[in-house]
Amino acid sequence: MAASESHTSSTPRFPAWQHAYEAVLTETDTHALFKLVEIAQASVLTRRADLEGSADHHAERHAIEEALANLRAVKRDRLKFG
């Protein structure tokens, strides 16, 4: 896990989406996890769309791609989605 992913504090580095993403990483209830993954994916994808066309935010773009990969892994491994 990269430093941007393991960073959990009350002031996230990327507040537009990081709280929702971190909630997925810490959830243990599978039923709650399903909804949290949906929320996190929507939040991350919305932020990625917001950054389209911007030459800045390289660190956040990288963190977004890592978060999306991890969300796919959670869906596959913990929620058993193909």
C-alpha positions as a Markdown table, in Angstrom:
| # | Residue | x | y | z |
|---|---|---|---|---|
| 1 | Met | 0.0 | 0.0 | 0.0 |
| 2 | Ala | 1.4 | 3.4 | -1.0 |
| 3 | Ala | 1.9 | 6.2 | 1.5 |
| 4 | Ser | -1.1 | 8.1 | 0.0 |
| 5 | Glu | -3.3 | 5.1 | 0.7 |
| 6 | Ser | -2.2 | 4.3 | 4.2 |
| 7 | His | -2.5 | 8.0 | 5.3 |
| 8 | Thr | -5.4 | 8.1 | 7.6 |
| 9 | Ser | -6.0 | 11.2 | 9.7 |
| 10 | Ser | -8.7 | 13.7 | 10.3 |
| 11 | Thr | -7.3 | 16.0 | 7.6 |
| 12 | Pro | -6.9 | 13.8 | 4.5 |
| 13 | Arg | -4.5 | 14.9 | 1.8 |
| 14 | Phe | -7.3 | 14.8 | -0.9 |
| 15 | Pro | -10.4 | 15.7 | 1.0 |
| 16 | Ala | -12.7 | 15.7 | -2.0 |
| 17 | Trp | -12.7 | 11.9 | -2.1 |
| 18 | Gln | -10.3 | 10.5 | 0.5 |
| 19 | His | -12.8 | 10.1 | 3.4 |
| 20 | Ala | -15.1 | 8.0 | 1.3 |
| 21 | Tyr | -12.2 | 5.9 | 0.1 |
| 22 | Glu | -10.7 | 5.4 | 3.6 |
| 23 | Ala | -14.1 | 4.3 | 4.9 |
| 24 | Val | -13.9 | 1.4 | 2.5 |
| 25 | Leu | -10.5 | 0.4 | 3.7 |
| 26 | Thr | -11.6 | 0.2 | 7.3 |
| 27 | Glu | -15.0 | -1.3 | 7.0 |
| 28 | Thr | -15.4 | -4.9 | 8.2 |
| 29 | Asp | -19.1 | -5.4 | 7.6 |
| 30 | Thr | -19.6 | -6.8 | 4.1 |
| 31 | His | -23.2 | -5.4 | 3.8 |
| 32 | Ala | -22.0 | -1.9 | 4.7 |
| 33 | Leu | -18.9 | -2.3 | 2.5 |
| 34 | Phe | -21.0 | -2.7 | -0.7 |
| 35 | Lys | -22.6 | 0.7 | -0.2 |
| 36 | Leu | -19.3 | 2.3 | 0.8 |
| 37 | Val | -17.6 | 1.1 | -2.3 |
| 38 | Glu | -20.3 | 2.6 | -4.4 |
| 39 | Ile | -20.0 | 5.9 | -2.6 |
| 40 | Ala | -16.2 | 5.9 | -2.8 |
| 41 | Gln | -16.1 | 5.0 | -6.5 |
| 42 | Ala | -18.6 | 7.8 | -7.3 |
| 43 | Ser | -16.5 | 10.3 | -5.3 |
| 44 | Val | -13.2 | 9.3 | -6.8 |
| 45 | Leu | -14.5 | 9.2 | -10.4 |
| 46 | Thr | -16.2 | 12.6 | -9.9 |
| 47 | Arg | -12.9 | 14.1 | -8.7 |
| 48 | Arg | -11.0 | 12.5 | -11.6 |
| 49 | Ala | -13.5 | 14.1 | -14.0 |
| 50 | Asp | -13.0 | 17.4 | -12.3 |
| 51 | Leu | -9.3 | 17.2 | -12.9 |
| 52 | Glu | -9.6 | 16.5 | -16.6 |
| 53 | Gly | -7.9 | 19.1 | -18.7 |
| 54 | Ser | -5.8 | 20.4 | -15.7 |
| 55 | Ala | -2.0 | 20.1 | -16.0 |
| 56 | Asp | -1.7 | 20.2 | -12.2 |
| 57 | His | -2.6 | 17.8 | -9.4 |
| 58 | His | -0.1 | 15.0 | -10.4 |
| 59 | Ala | 0.1 | 13.5 | -7.0 |
| 60 | Glu | -3.7 | 13.4 | -6.6 |
| 61 | Arg | -4.1 | 11.9 | -10.1 |
| 62 | His | -1.7 | 9.1 | -9.1 |
| 63 | Ala | -3.5 | 8.6 | -5.8 |
| 64 | Ile | -6.9 | 8.4 | -7.6 |
| 65 | Glu | -5.6 | 5.7 | -10.0 |
| 66 | Glu | -4.3 | 3.7 | -7.0 |
| 67 | Ala | -7.6 | 4.2 | -5.2 |
| 68 | Leu | -9.6 | 3.0 | -8.2 |
| 69 | Ala | -7.3 | -0.1 | -8.5 |
| 70 | Asn | -7.8 | -0.8 | -4.8 |
| 71 | Leu | -11.6 | -0.4 | -5.0 |
| 72 | Arg | -11.6 | -2.9 | -7.9 |
| 73 | Ala | -9.6 | -5.3 | -5.7 |
| 74 | Val | -12.1 | -4.8 | -2.8 |
| 75 | Lys | -15.0 | -5.6 | -5.1 |
| 76 | Arg | -13.2 | -8.7 | -6.5 |
| 77 | Asp | -11.7 | -10.1 | -3.3 |
| 78 | Arg | -14.0 | -9.0 | -0.5 |
| 79 | Leu | -17.3 | -8.6 | -2.3 |
| 80 | Lys | -16.7 | -11.5 | -4.8 |
| 81 | Phe | -17.6 | -9.4 | -7.9 |
| 82 | Gly | -16.1 | -10.9 | -11.1 |
